[in-house]
Amino acid sequence: MTVHQHRPNNGLRNRAADTKATPVDFLTQWYRHGGGSDQEILETFGITSREYFAHILEILDDECGDLSGTTVAAIRSVARRRLWLAS
């Protein structure tokens, strides 16, 4: 399966489940650097970066209780930019 083929979003499992990384945790580490590479996202969560960033925008408000408003805004900006670049 190529990176561009659609994969179902099965809870963003794969390596994320093994390492206990959540999508927001991952992006919290990578947002200052553009959000992480497409390959790392695919290897960690088993989905394309487009699917990943769309998911981030869906869950960000519910799963960011420990983050400052500034950090959430920066993460949202990175996610939107990556989705724009992927379109």
Rosetta blueprint (number, residue, H / E / L):
1 M L
2 T L
3 V L
4 H L
5 Q L
6 H L
7 R L
8 P L
9 N L
10 N L
11 G L
12 L L
13 R L
14 N H
15 R H
16 A H
17 A H
18 D H
19 T H
20 K L
21 A L
22 T L
23 P H
24 V H
25 D H
26 F H
27 L H
28 T H
29 Q H
30 W H
31 Y H
32 R H
33 H H
34 G L
35 G L
36 G L
37 S L
38 D H
39 Q H
40 E H
41 I H
42 L H
43 E H
44 T H
45 F H
46 G L
47 I L
48 T L
49 S H
50 R H
51 E H
52 Y H
53 F H
54 A H
55 H H
56 I H
57 L H
58 E H
59 I H
60 L L
61 D L
62 D L
63 E L
64 C L
65 G L
66 D L
67 L L
68 S L
69 G H
70 T H
71 T H
72 V H
73 A H
74 A H
75 I H
76 R H
77 S H
78 V H
79 A H
80 R H
81 R H
82 R H
83 L H
84 W H
85 L H
86 A H
87 S L
